[in-house]
């Protein structure tokens, strides 16, 4: 029977048997088979981008991205895995989109997969306040593959073409920036941008990205305050968090000059190397008590400015808690405070003011020192030092809530057992500074001094 078959037919059968392991068709898996697309989201480090080309052979496929072998792409090193019929990219980023190709190593058969990252709009302030007469610029910063951006103003898609301009941004995204020149009160409205691409609407995970911005137009330059009614900004130097002075009024395209107490900040020695000025901010790192003062933001081209008074929160020094006193001693109790313009008051036992004096300290803080010229049994009791300033009672925080409860430290003025002990203690504790720790922020600070008189130290 074989003799009746032609040589050509036998040759074709032989070649088919030899190449049966190499001519298997590659069948990619698509999110959108019609357009040969695969979609992915960039959300968390747990996400994976999974690409597959099914085939019936045992060979491991080769993979390319935009014509380059994936093993030679630096951004994919350490993030990809190649299996028999798949390419897995861990922690995918927007830059992982592109044109991928799976190739069979024997047959040189290939298949293409276009990979799209779904669109996302960067989180940014939802309220913008611009200065009247300046330009409005609203950036819809969209990420993903080829985002298509549209805008509405007050819910209407009919934009005033004579006033509204749409421009590309630095990422070359069309219509990403909405510009209106010479802002007026009539421009106050709700602006919304929407971004979509070929992945949008594929399923519930690929929705239109949207962002709303409420725009107001101000006649004056306004800063962001802790206490707007008094134009005050508070900070606590112990926390070592940056001190941020921020313009609440956006001024696009203009230079800002910042001054402290009438002097340009760039010539203030104590601020050198510690501050940065950006479009709407002046940020002072590692703030110090000396950073308090009156700051002014100036826009010289527009001849406008805004003032803000920066207040350092008050606190007290925490030191020794024991003082030994005998009758007839001269006693000084120091309420050592820090902060902007601390105001000190004293509460005395039974209102006793006999032989008491109050004295300024070297920093010119009134009533910082309480003096008892001749200590007697009538002076025994509790003395409360209270310190406050303009920041007292205000809570100002971005990510946490400060406690407002009062903290107290008890200072006991007690007795020694021998005259030797007394003499030593009199020398060591002739002056006393006291305070509390760092628990209460922007709260009235109190210290209680408990003064006692021991019988063993009383004069006969």
URQUI-V569576 format. One record per residue. N is the residue number from 1. RES is the residue in one small letter. SS is DSSP state (alpha for helix, beta for strand, coil for the rest). Layout:
BEGIN
n:N res:RES ss:SS
n:N res:RES ss:SS
END
This chain:
BEGIN
n:1 res:x ss:coil
n:2 res:x ss:alpha
n:3 res:x ss:alpha
n:4 res:x ss:alpha
n:5 res:x ss:coil
n:6 res:x ss:coil
n:7 res:x ss:alpha
n:8 res:x ss:alpha
n:9 res:x ss:alpha
n:10 res:x ss:alpha
n:11 res:x ss:alpha
n:12 res:x ss:alpha
n:13 res:x ss:alpha
n:14 res:x ss:alpha
n:15 res:x ss:alpha
n:16 res:x ss:alpha
n:17 res:x ss:alpha
n:18 res:x ss:alpha
n:19 res:x ss:coil
n:20 res:x ss:coil
n:21 res:x ss:coil
n:22 res:x ss:coil
n:23 res:x ss:coil
n:24 res:x ss:coil
n:25 res:x ss:coil
n:26 res:x ss:coil
n:27 res:x ss:beta
n:28 res:x ss:beta
n:29 res:x ss:coil
n:30 res:x ss:coil
n:31 res:x ss:coil
n:32 res:x ss:beta
n:33 res:x ss:coil
n:34 res:x ss:coil
n:35 res:x ss:coil
n:36 res:x ss:coil
n:37 res:x ss:beta
n:38 res:x ss:beta
n:39 res:x ss:beta
n:40 res:x ss:beta
n:41 res:x ss:coil
n:42 res:x ss:coil
n:43 res:x ss:coil
n:44 res:x ss:coil
n:45 res:x ss:coil
n:46 res:x ss:coil
n:47 res:x ss:coil
n:48 res:x ss:beta
n:49 res:x ss:beta
n:50 res:x ss:beta
n:51 res:x ss:beta
n:52 res:x ss:beta
n:53 res:x ss:beta
n:54 res:x ss:beta
n:55 res:x ss:coil
n:56 res:x ss:coil
n:57 res:x ss:coil
n:58 res:x ss:coil
n:59 res:x ss:coil
n:60 res:x ss:coil
n:61 res:x ss:coil
n:62 res:x ss:beta
n:63 res:x ss:beta
n:64 res:x ss:beta
n:65 res:x ss:beta
n:66 res:x ss:coil
n:67 res:x ss:coil
n:68 res:x ss:beta
n:69 res:x ss:beta
n:70 res:x ss:alpha
n:71 res:x ss:alpha
n:72 res:x ss:alpha
n:73 res:x ss:coil
n:74 res:x ss:alpha
n:75 res:x ss:alpha
n:76 res:x ss:alpha
n:77 res:x ss:coil
n:78 res:x ss:coil
n:79 res:x ss:coil
n:80 res:x ss:beta
n:81 res:x ss:beta
n:82 res:x ss:beta
n:83 res:x ss:coil
n:84 res:x ss:coil
n:85 res:x ss:coil
n:86 res:x ss:beta
n:87 res:x ss:beta
n:88 res:x ss:beta
n:89 res:x ss:beta
n:90 res:x ss:beta
n:91 res:x ss:coil
n:92 res:x ss:coil
n:93 res:x ss:coil
n:94 res:x ss:alpha
n:95 res:x ss:alpha
n:96 res:x ss:alpha
n:97 res:x ss:coil
n:98 res:x ss:beta
n:99 res:x ss:beta
n:100 res:x ss:beta
n:101 res:x ss:beta
n:102 res:x ss:beta
n:103 res:x ss:beta
n:104 res:x ss:coil
n:105 res:x ss:coil
n:106 res:x ss:coil
n:107 res:x ss:coil
n:108 res:x ss:coil
n:109 res:x ss:coil
n:110 res:x ss:beta
n:111 res:x ss:beta
n:112 res:x ss:beta
n:113 res:x ss:beta
n:114 res:x ss:beta
n:115 res:x ss:beta
n:116 res:x ss:beta
n:117 res:x ss:beta
n:118 res:x ss:coil
n:119 res:x ss:coil
n:120 res:x ss:beta
n:121 res:x ss:beta
n:122 res:x ss:coil
n:123 res:x ss:coil
n:124 res:x ss:coil
n:125 res:x ss:coil
n:126 res:x ss:coil
n:127 res:x ss:beta
n:128 res:x ss:beta
n:129 res:x ss:beta
n:130 res:x ss:beta
n:131 res:x ss:beta
n:132 res:x ss:coil
n:133 res:x ss:coil
n:134 res:x ss:coil
n:135 res:x ss:coil
n:136 res:x ss:beta
n:137 res:x ss:beta
n:138 res:x ss:beta
n:139 res:x ss:beta
n:140 res:x ss:coil
n:141 res:x ss:coil
n:142 res:x ss:beta
n:143 res:x ss:beta
n:144 res:x ss:coil
n:145 res:x ss:coil
n:146 res:x ss:coil
n:147 res:x ss:coil
n:148 res:x ss:beta
n:149 res:x ss:beta
n:150 res:x ss:beta
n:151 res:x ss:beta
n:152 res:x ss:beta
n:153 res:x ss:beta
n:154 res:x ss:coil
n:155 res:x ss:coil
n:156 res:x ss:beta
n:157 res:x ss:coil
n:158 res:x ss:coil
n:159 res:x ss:coil
n:160 res:x ss:coil
n:161 res:x ss:coil
n:162 res:x ss:coil
n:163 res:x ss:coil
n:164 res:x ss:beta
n:165 res:x ss:beta
n:166 res:x ss:beta
n:167 res:x ss:beta
n:168 res:x ss:coil
n:169 res:x ss:coil
n:170 res:x ss:coil
n:171 res:x ss:coil
n:172 res:x ss:coil
n:173 res:x ss:coil
n:174 res:x ss:coil
n:175 res:x ss:coil
n:176 res:x ss:coil
n:177 res:x ss:beta
n:178 res:x ss:beta
n:179 res:x ss:beta
n:180 res:x ss:beta
n:181 res:x ss:coil
n:182 res:x ss:coil
n:183 res:x ss:coil
n:184 res:x ss:coil
n:185 res:x ss:alpha
n:186 res:x ss:alpha
n:187 res:x ss:alpha
n:188 res:x ss:coil
n:189 res:x ss:beta
n:190 res:x ss:beta
n:191 res:x ss:beta
n:192 res:x ss:beta
n:193 res:x ss:beta
n:194 res:x ss:beta
n:195 res:x ss:beta
n:196 res:x ss:beta
n:197 res:x ss:coil
n:198 res:x ss:coil
n:199 res:x ss:coil
n:200 res:x ss:coil
n:201 res:x ss:coil
n:202 res:x ss:coil
n:203 res:x ss:coil
n:204 res:x ss:coil
n:205 res:x ss:coil
n:206 res:x ss:coil
n:207 res:x ss:coil
n:208 res:x ss:coil
n:209 res:x ss:beta
n:210 res:x ss:beta
n:211 res:x ss:beta
n:212 res:x ss:beta
n:213 res:x ss:beta
n:214 res:x ss:beta
n:215 res:x ss:beta
n:216 res:x ss:beta
n:217 res:x ss:beta
n:218 res:x ss:beta
n:219 res:x ss:coil
n:220 res:x ss:coil
n:221 res:x ss:coil
n:222 res:x ss:coil
n:223 res:x ss:beta
n:224 res:x ss:coil
n:225 res:x ss:coil
n:226 res:x ss:coil
n:227 res:x ss:beta
n:228 res:x ss:coil
n:229 res:x ss:coil
n:230 res:x ss:coil
n:231 res:x ss:coil
n:232 res:x ss:beta
n:233 res:x ss:beta
n:234 res:x ss:beta
n:235 res:x ss:beta
n:236 res:x ss:coil
n:237 res:x ss:alpha
n:238 res:x ss:alpha
n:239 res:x ss:alpha
n:240 res:x ss:coil
n:241 res:x ss:coil
n:242 res:x ss:coil
n:243 res:x ss:beta
n:244 res:x ss:beta
n:245 res:x ss:beta
n:246 res:x ss:beta
n:247 res:x ss:beta
n:248 res:x ss:coil
n:249 res:x ss:coil
n:250 res:x ss:beta
n:251 res:x ss:coil
n:252 res:x ss:coil
n:253 res:x ss:coil
n:254 res:x ss:coil
n:255 res:x ss:coil
n:256 res:x ss:coil
n:257 res:x ss:beta
n:258 res:x ss:beta
n:259 res:x ss:beta
n:260 res:x ss:beta
n:261 res:x ss:coil
n:262 res:x ss:coil
n:263 res:x ss:beta
n:264 res:x ss:beta
n:265 res:x ss:alpha
n:266 res:x ss:alpha
n:267 res:x ss:alpha
n:268 res:x ss:coil
n:269 res:x ss:alpha
n:270 res:x ss:alpha
n:271 res:x ss:alpha
n:272 res:x ss:coil
n:273 res:x ss:coil
n:274 res:x ss:coil
n:275 res:x ss:beta
n:276 res:x ss:beta
n:277 res:x ss:beta
n:278 res:x ss:coil
n:279 res:x ss:coil
n:280 res:x ss:coil
n:281 res:x ss:beta
n:282 res:x ss:beta
n:283 res:x ss:beta
n:284 res:x ss:beta
n:285 res:x ss:coil
n:286 res:x ss:coil
n:287 res:x ss:coil
n:288 res:x ss:coil
n:289 res:x ss:alpha
n:290 res:x ss:alpha
n:291 res:x ss:alpha
n:292 res:x ss:coil
n:293 res:x ss:beta
n:294 res:x ss:beta
n:295 res:x ss:beta
n:296 res:x ss:beta
n:297 res:x ss:beta
n:298 res:x ss:beta
n:299 res:x ss:beta
n:300 res:x ss:coil
n:301 res:x ss:coil
n:302 res:x ss:coil
n:303 res:x ss:coil
n:304 res:x ss:beta
n:305 res:x ss:beta
n:306 res:x ss:beta
n:307 res:x ss:beta
n:308 res:x ss:beta
n:309 res:x ss:beta
n:310 res:x ss:beta
n:311 res:x ss:beta
n:312 res:x ss:beta
n:313 res:x ss:coil
n:314 res:x ss:coil
n:315 res:x ss:beta
n:316 res:x ss:beta
n:317 res:x ss:coil
n:318 res:x ss:coil
n:319 res:x ss:coil
n:320 res:x ss:coil
n:321 res:x ss:coil
n:322 res:x ss:beta
n:323 res:x ss:beta
n:324 res:x ss:beta
n:325 res:x ss:coil
n:326 res:x ss:coil
n:327 res:x ss:coil
n:328 res:x ss:coil
n:329 res:x ss:coil
n:330 res:x ss:coil
n:331 res:x ss:beta
n:332 res:x ss:beta
n:333 res:x ss:beta
n:334 res:x ss:beta
n:335 res:x ss:coil
n:336 res:x ss:coil
n:337 res:x ss:beta
n:338 res:x ss:beta
n:339 res:x ss:coil
n:340 res:x ss:coil
n:341 res:x ss:coil
n:342 res:x ss:coil
n:343 res:x ss:beta
n:344 res:x ss:beta
n:345 res:x ss:beta
n:346 res:x ss:beta
n:347 res:x ss:beta
n:348 res:x ss:coil
n:349 res:x ss:alpha
n:350 res:x ss:alpha
n:351 res:x ss:alpha
n:352 res:x ss:coil
n:353 res:x ss:coil
n:354 res:x ss:coil
n:355 res:x ss:coil
n:356 res:x ss:beta
n:357 res:x ss:beta
n:358 res:x ss:beta
n:359 res:x ss:beta
n:360 res:x ss:coil
n:361 res:x ss:coil
n:362 res:x ss:coil
n:363 res:x ss:coil
n:364 res:x ss:coil
n:365 res:x ss:coil
n:366 res:x ss:coil
n:367 res:x ss:coil
n:368 res:x ss:coil
n:369 res:x ss:beta
n:370 res:x ss:beta
n:371 res:x ss:beta
n:372 res:x ss:beta
n:373 res:x ss:coil
n:374 res:x ss:coil
n:375 res:x ss:coil
n:376 res:x ss:coil
n:377 res:x ss:alpha
n:378 res:x ss:alpha
n:379 res:x ss:alpha
n:380 res:x ss:coil
n:381 res:x ss:beta
n:382 res:x ss:beta
n:383 res:x ss:beta
n:384 res:x ss:beta
n:385 res:x ss:beta
n:386 res:x ss:beta
n:387 res:x ss:beta
n:388 res:x ss:beta
n:389 res:x ss:coil
n:390 res:x ss:coil
n:391 res:x ss:coil
n:392 res:x ss:coil
n:393 res:x ss:coil
n:394 res:x ss:coil
n:395 res:x ss:coil
n:396 res:x ss:coil
n:397 res:x ss:coil
n:398 res:x ss:coil
n:399 res:x ss:coil
n:400 res:x ss:coil
n:401 res:x ss:coil
n:402 res:x ss:coil
n:403 res:x ss:coil
n:404 res:x ss:coil
n:405 res:x ss:coil
n:406 res:x ss:coil
n:407 res:x ss:coil
n:408 res:x ss:coil
n:409 res:x ss:coil
n:410 res:x ss:beta
n:411 res:x ss:beta
n:412 res:x ss:beta
n:413 res:x ss:beta
n:414 res:x ss:beta
n:415 res:x ss:coil
n:416 res:x ss:coil
n:417 res:x ss:coil
n:418 res:x ss:coil
n:419 res:x ss:alpha
n:420 res:x ss:alpha
n:421 res:x ss:alpha
n:422 res:x ss:alpha
n:423 res:x ss:alpha
n:424 res:x ss:alpha
n:425 res:x ss:alpha
n:426 res:x ss:alpha
n:427 res:x ss:alpha
n:428 res:x ss:alpha
n:429 res:x ss:coil
n:430 res:x ss:coil
n:431 res:x ss:beta
n:432 res:x ss:beta
n:433 res:x ss:beta
n:434 res:x ss:coil
n:435 res:x ss:coil
n:436 res:x ss:coil
n:437 res:x ss:coil
n:438 res:x ss:coil
n:439 res:x ss:coil
n:440 res:x ss:coil
n:441 res:x ss:coil
n:442 res:x ss:coil
n:443 res:x ss:coil
n:444 res:x ss:coil
n:445 res:x ss:beta
n:446 res:x ss:beta
n:447 res:x ss:beta
n:448 res:x ss:beta
n:449 res:x ss:beta
n:450 res:x ss:beta
n:451 res:x ss:beta
n:452 res:x ss:coil
n:453 res:x ss:coil
n:454 res:x ss:coil
n:455 res:x ss:alpha
n:456 res:x ss:alpha
n:457 res:x ss:alpha
n:458 res:x ss:coil
n:459 res:x ss:coil
n:460 res:x ss:coil
END
